[in-house]
Amino acid sequence: SVQRLTVSPLTFTFPNVSGGSVAYNPGNAKLYIPSAQGYAVYTVDARLSQRPTTIRTCSARGVAFHAGTNRLFVSCRRENFVQVFDATSETLISNLTIGAWTDGILLNTVTDTVWVCSRGDNTMRIINPATLQMASFSMTLPPIELVLDTARERMFVGADGGWFAYNARNATLLRTVLGWQFLDLVYH
């Protein structure tokens, strides 16, 4: 997690950073950092031409940026939804109800969709960034975090008690590893 960013001679401190996923917008060179306890997303200009700003939001667990729609997706753990913001104006577009304990979030660049973990009801939600329509599928364990392997088109879902590998293109389950032998899942 990013808690302090130093680019000589400047240092920025970000209180209450949640440790979830961060996102980068190459269009405006902004880095988005979630803060669950601060109820905010911090925005940092990567060119360091301006001081960091704050988007007031929910208990932000993670963020994903979609360049095609210029939208920022924020997973809101306690509120059980995803907030969608226009990345330029930083205004709220929509609150999408996800499910209990909305957790990890990630842009799946293979299918150009946003994947969201709903830990409290053991489901994954897949959001179309343009229409904000959702699909979902159930899991046997509560999903927490996401990792995308674009080269092999795999989405790894970390859950309480194991990891799952899905085909990133069609969400077909490829493999389940109970316990925490993640490297076994990645290399086989």
Secondary structure by P-SEA (a helix, b strand, c coil): cccccccccbbbbbccccccbbbbbcccbbbbbbbccccbbbbbcccccccccccccccccbbbbbccccbbbbbbccccbbbbbccccccccccccccccccbbbbcccccbbbbbbccccbbbbbcccccccccccccccccccccccccbbbbbbcccbbbbcccccccccccccccaaaaaaac
